[in-house]
Amino acid sequence: MAMSNQTLVTEFILQGFSETPQLQVLFFFLFLTLYTMAICGNSLIVAAISFSPGLHTPMYFFLVNLAIFDVFCACAVLPKLLEILVAEKRIISYGGCIIQMYFLTWSVAAELLLFTAMAYDRYVAICQPLHYGSMMGPQVCAALAGAVWGISILGAGVNTGLVLQLTFCGPNVIDHFFCEIPPVLLLSCSSTYLNDIMTIMADIFYAVLNFLLTMVSYSFIISTILKIRTAEGKQRAFSTCSSHLTVVTMYYTTVIYTYLTPGSSYSPETGKVMAVLYSTVSPTLNPLIYTLRNKDVKTALHKVFTLLAEKLYTDRLQSNSGIDDATFQHSCAEAPQTLLYPRTLLFLRHVLSLLHVIPLTQCGYMKAEPLPRSPQSCTPLAGAGTPFLQRTHRKHLHAAHISMTSGQQDVPHR
């Protein structure tokens, strides 16, 4: 009977934000920007922490999980939103609506649970610093992360499964820009009493209870910080918690309002604003909030950008040289450490190579042979670049060669 009822409505129509074409174009570029920032920012956070052994600590382990959940949350909502902003028909299939609802509910619940785990980590780090290694060991962190993933997946499955039991036989227009439980329940032809109860219970468990646990943790944290005598110590302790507290406050208030509001008094317009905050704005701002005041993450991001720049540079050199991968890697492996240039010169070389001013591989950059005594022996490509750029590059090359040869004077020759 349930399966036959599901076929009564095979698709839903998403109302979106506005019918005005000018506003739709504005919303499209706005949400496209937010989507790009959310994906790129959180991906960089994951890459920076993964490639930095110094950041393999519990705090950054949870931050990686938060970035992953932010990516899932953004991908569950924004692609379909961008589609309906430019498409003539704002349609989402019944199955697509259920899938979107599940992944959104899962990512939101996971983030709420993760905030509590992160607050506990900060509590142990500040209030129990001597026992931090044992209380937040790898096994404890893995157990907390496993609980976050497992409970959120189970909870989202229960609430989505209850929606599958409902009958949708009448209107199919969802006054929202994605499939969320409260507006979907308003379209049901059958009783949603059990769904309303389970939604409120889930919100009390995920949002209210975890918010209270987080506040209890921070009450102990603030009490401990106030006992620190030095102003520098207080500032350092507050700086480790201010970012997390900002994200928690912004996230909890929007989710609690959305899911604790009874179905009969649900306001679609207010629900849209709150949904934008926790499903779009929060995944975009989280990387910025956690990195702007964190020197360790900034350093790790700088390393990632440096690696990317070096990768692009070596790929360019290899394409210019015309040698195969094995020979190129062998030449790089045999190159002495003295051939590593400062970052400024590396950037200049990369720009000049892109302009085809000079074929850098002809000067022995990526080979084990010493640099030529005279930079003028490097022959530029015929007709490539201007004489000024060529002279400028030769000048920097000559300065780098003098610097390297002077640094090798004290090295004994075997």
C-alpha positions in Angstrom: 0.0 0.0 0.0 2.9 2.4 0.9 4.6 1.7 -2.5 1.4 2.5 -4.4 0.9 5.7 -2.4 4.4 6.8 -3.3 3.6 6.7 -7.0 0.7 9.2 -6.6 3.3 12.0 -6.6 6.3 11.4 -8.8 7.9 14.8 -8.6 7.8 18.0 -6.6 8.1 21.6 -7.7 10.5 23.8 -5.7 9.2 27.3 -5.3 12.7 28.9 -4.9 13.2 32.5 -3.9 11.8 34.9 -6.5 10.0 34.9 -9.8 11.8 38.1 -11.0 14.4 37.2 -13.7 16.8 39.9 -12.5 16.8 38.6 -9.0 17.2 35.0 -10.2 20.4 36.0 -12.0 21.7 37.8 -8.9 20.9 34.8 -6.7 22.5 32.5 -9.2 25.9 34.2 -9.1 25.6 34.8 -5.4 25.1 31.1 -4.6 27.6 30.0 -7.3 30.2 32.1 -5.5 29.2 30.7 -2.1 29.3 27.1 -3.5 32.7 27.6 -5.0 34.1 29.1 -1.8 32.6 26.3 0.3 34.1 23.5 -1.9 37.5 25.1 -2.4 37.8 26.3 1.2 36.9 23.1 2.9 39.0 21.1 0.4 42.0 23.2 1.1 41.5 22.7 4.9 41.5 18.9 4.4 44.6 19.0 2.1 46.5 21.4 4.4 45.9 19.3 7.5 46.5 16.0 5.7 49.9 17.1 4.3 51.1 18.7 7.5 52.3 16.1 10.1 52.4 18.9 12.7 48.7 19.3 12.5 47.8 15.6 13.1 46.3 16.4 16.5 42.8 15.8 17.8 41.6 19.4 17.2 42.6 19.3 13.6 41.3 15.8 13.2 37.9 17.0 14.1 38.3 20.0 11.9 38.9 17.7 8.9 35.7 15.9 9.7 33.8 19.2 9.9 35.2 20.2 6.5 34.0 16.9 5.0 30.5 17.4 6.5 30.4 21.0 5.1 31.2 19.7 1.7 28.4 17.1 1.9 26.0 19.8 3.1 26.8 22.2 0.4 26.7 19.5 -2.3 23.3 18.3 -1.1 21.7 21.7 -1.5 23.5 24.1 -3.8 23.7 22.2 -7.1 20.0 21.7 -7.3 19.4 25.3 -6.2 21.6 26.6 -9.0 19.7 24.4 -11.5 16.3 25.7 -10.5 17.5 29.3 -10.7 18.3 29.0 -14.4 15.8 26.3 -15.5 12.3 27.0 -16.7 10.9 24.0 -14.7 11.8 23.9 -11.0 11.2 20.2 -10.7 12.8 17.6 -8.5 11.8 13.9 -8.6 10.4 12.1 -5.6 13.5 10.0 -5.3 15.8 13.0 -5.7 13.8 14.8 -3.0 14.2 11.9 -0.6 18.0 11.6 -1.3 18.5 15.3 -0.8 16.6 15.2 2.4 18.6 12.3 3.7 22.1 13.8 3.0 21.1 17.2 4.3 19.7 15.7 7.5 22.7 13.5 7.9 25.3 16.3 7.4 23.5 18.7 9.7 23.1 16.1 12.5 26.7 15.1 12.1 27.9 18.7 12.4 25.9 19.2 15.6 27.4 16.1 17.2 30.8 17.0 16.0 30.6 20.4 17.7 30.1 18.7 21.0 33.2 16.5 20.4 35.2 19.6 19.5 34.0 21.3 22.7 35.1 18.3 24.7 38.5 18.4 23.1 38.9 22.1 24.0 37.8 21.3 27.6 40.4 18.6 28.0 43.1 20.8 26.4 42.5 23.8 28.7 41.1 22.3 31.9 43.0 19.0 31.9 46.2 19.7 30.0 48.4 17.2 31.9 46.0 14.3 30.9 45.3 15.5 27.4 47.5 12.8 25.8 45.6 10.0 27.5 42.1 11.5 27.5 42.3 12.4 23.8 44.4 9.6 22.4 44.0 8.2 18.9 41.6 5.5 20.0 39.4 8.1 21.8 39.3 10.4 18.8 38.5 7.5 16.5 35.7 6.4 18.8 34.2 9.9 19.0 34.4 10.3 15.2 32.8 6.9 14.7 30.0 7.8 17.1 29.4 11.0 15.2 29.2 9.3 11.9 27.2 6.3 13.1 24.5 8.2 15.1 24.0 10.8 12.4 23.6 8.2 9.7 21.1 6.2 11.8 19.1 9.3 12.8 18.9 10.6 9.3 17.8 7.1 8.1 15.0 7.0 10.7 13.5 10.4 9.8 13.8 9.9 6.1 12.2 6.4 6.4 9.3 7.9 8.2 8.8 10.4 5.4 8.7 7.4 2.9 5.7 6.1 4.8 3.6 9.2 4.1 1.1 9.6 1.3 1.5 12.5 -1.1 -1.6 12.7 -3.2 -2.5 16.4 -3.5 -0.3 19.5 -4.0 3.3 19.0 -4.9 4.7 22.5 -4.7 7.3 22.9 -1.9 7.6 26.4 -0.7 11.3 26.1 -0.3 14.5 25.9 -2.4 15.3 22.3 -1.4 13.6 19.3 0.2 13.6 19.8 3.9 11.5 17.9 6.4 9.2 20.7 7.7 7.9 22.0 4.3 7.6 18.5 2.9 5.4 17.4 5.8 3.0 20.1 5.0 2.2 18.4 1.6 1.3 15.0 3.1 -2.2 13.7 2.7 -1.8 11.4 5.7 -1.2 12.1 9.4 2.3 13.5 10.2 1.9 13.2 13.9 4.6 10.6 14.3 6.9 12.5 12.0 6.4 15.7 14.0 7.2 13.9 17.2 10.3 12.3 15.8 11.5 15.5 14.3 11.1 17.4 17.6 12.8 14.5 19.5 15.7 14.5 17.0 16.1 18.2 17.2 16.1 18.1 21.0 18.8 15.4 21.0 21.0 16.8 18.2 20.6 20.5 18.8 19.3 21.3 22.3 21.1 18.5 24.2 24.4 19.0 22.3 24.1 22.8 22.7 23.8 22.4 26.4 26.7 20.0 26.6 28.8 22.5 24.6 27.8 25.4 26.9 28.7 23.3 30.0 32.1 22.6 28.5 32.7 26.2 27.7 31.6 27.3 31.2 34.4 25.2 32.6 36.7 26.5 30.0 35.9 30.1 30.7 36.3 29.5 34.5 39.7 28.0 33.9 40.8 30.8 31.6 39.8 33.4 34.2 42.1 31.8 36.7 45.1 32.3 34.4 47.2 35.1 35.8 49.0 36.3 32.6 47.2 38.3 30.0 49.1 36.5 27.3 48.0 33.1 28.6 44.4 34.2 28.7 44.5 35.6 25.1 46.1 32.3 23.9 43.4 30.2 25.5 40.6 32.4 24.3 42.0 32.3 20.7 41.8 28.5 20.6 38.1 28.6 21.5 36.7 31.8 20.0 36.5 30.3 16.4 34.6 27.2 17.6 32.3 29.2 19.8 31.4 31.6 16.9 30.5 28.7 14.6 28.5 26.9 17.3 26.4 29.9 18.1 25.6 30.7 14.5 24.8 27.1 13.6 22.7 26.0 16.6 20.4 29.0 16.6 19.3 28.5 13.0 18.8 24.7 13.3 16.9 24.9 16.6 14.5 27.5 15.1 14.0 25.5 11.9 13.3 22.1 13.4 11.6 23.0 16.8 9.0 25.2 15.1 5.7 23.2 15.0 4.4 22.4 11.5 1.3 24.4 11.9 3.2 27.6 12.7 6.0 27.0 10.2 6.9 30.2 8.2 8.3 29.4 4.7 10.0 32.7 4.3 11.7 32.6 7.6 12.6 29.0 7.0 14.3 29.9 3.8 16.5 32.5 5.5 17.4 30.1 8.3 18.1 27.3 5.8 20.4 29.6 3.8 22.4 30.3 6.9 23.1 26.8 8.0 23.2 25.0 4.6 25.1 27.6 2.6 26.6 30.4 4.6 27.9 28.2 7.4 29.9 25.8 5.1 31.4 28.8 3.4 32.4 30.7 6.5 33.7 27.8 8.6 37.0 27.6 6.7 37.5 31.4 7.0 36.6 31.4 10.7 39.0 28.6 11.6 41.9 29.9 9.5 41.9 33.7 9.8 43.1 33.5 13.4 45.0 30.2 13.2 48.7 30.6 12.4 49.3 26.8 12.1 46.6 26.4 9.5 47.9 29.4 7.6 51.3 27.9 7.5 49.9 24.6 6.3 47.9 26.3 3.6 51.0 28.1 2.5 52.8 24.8 2.1 49.9 23.5 0.0 50.1 26.5 -2.3 53.8 26.1 -2.6 53.5 22.4 -3.5 50.9 23.3 -6.1 53.1 26.0 -7.6 56.1 23.7 -7.7 53.9 21.0 -9.4 52.8 23.5 -12.1 56.3 24.7 -12.5 57.8 21.3 -13.0 55.0 20.3 -15.4 55.8 23.3 -17.4 59.5 22.5 -17.5 58.8 19.0 -18.5 56.5 20.0 -21.4 59.2 22.5 -22.6 62.0 20.0 -22.4 60.2 17.3 -24.4 61.6 14.4 -22.4 59.8 11.4 -21.0 58.6 11.1 -17.4 61.3 8.6 -16.3 64.2 10.7 -17.6 62.7 13.9 -16.1 62.2 12.3 -12.7 65.8 10.9 -12.8 67.2 14.3 -13.6 65.3 15.9 -10.8 66.4 13.2 -8.3 70.1 13.8 -9.2 69.9 17.6 -9.0 71.9 18.9 -6.0 70.2 20.9 -3.2 72.1 24.0 -4.2 69.9 24.3 -7.3 66.9 25.1 -5.2 66.1 28.8 -5.7 64.5 31.3 -3.3 60.8 31.6 -3.7 61.0 35.0 -5.3 63.3 33.8 -8.0 61.2 30.6 -8.4 58.1 32.7 -9.1 60.1 34.9 -11.5 61.4 31.9 -13.4 57.9 30.4 -13.6 56.4 33.6 -15.0 59.3 34.0 -17.5 58.9 30.4 -18.6 55.2 30.9 -19.2 56.1 33.9 -21.4 58.5 31.7 -23.4 61.3 34.2 -22.7 63.9 31.4 -22.4 63.9 27.6 -22.4 65.0 27.1 -18.8 66.0 23.5 -19.3 68.8 24.6 -21.7 70.5 26.3 -18.7 70.8 23.1 -16.7 68.2 24.0 -14.1 66.8 20.5 -13.8 70.0 18.6 -14.5 72.9 17.6 -12.3 75.4 19.5 -14.4 76.7 22.9 -13.0 75.3 26.2 -14.3 77.3 27.8 -17.1 79.8 30.4 -16.2 78.2 33.0 -18.3 74.4 33.5 -18.3 74.6 34.8 -21.8 75.3 31.2 -23.0 71.7 30.4 -22.4 70.2 30.8 -25.9 66.6 32.1 -25.9 64.0 30.8 -28.3 64.1 32.6 -31.6 61.8 35.6 -31.5 60.6 34.8 -28.0 60.1 37.6 -25.5 61.5 41.1 -25.5 65.2 42.0 -25.1 64.4 43.8 -21.8 62.8 40.6 -20.3 65.7 38.5 -21.6 68.3 40.9 -20.0 66.3 40.9 -16.8 66.1 37.1 -16.7 69.9 36.8 -17.4 70.6 39.3 -14.6 68.6 37.3 -12.1 70.2 34.1 -13.3 73.7 35.5 -12.9 72.9 36.6 -9.4 71.5 33.2 -8.5 74.6 31.5 -9.9 76.9 33.7 -7.9 74.9 33.0 -4.8 75.1 29.3 -5.3 78.8 29.2 -6.2 79.6 31.3 -3.1 77.7 28.9 -0.9 79.7 26.0 -2.3 83.1 27.3 -1.5 83.4 25.7 1.9 82.1 22.3 0.6 85.1 19.9 0.3 85.3 18.0 -3.0 85.6 14.3 -2.8 
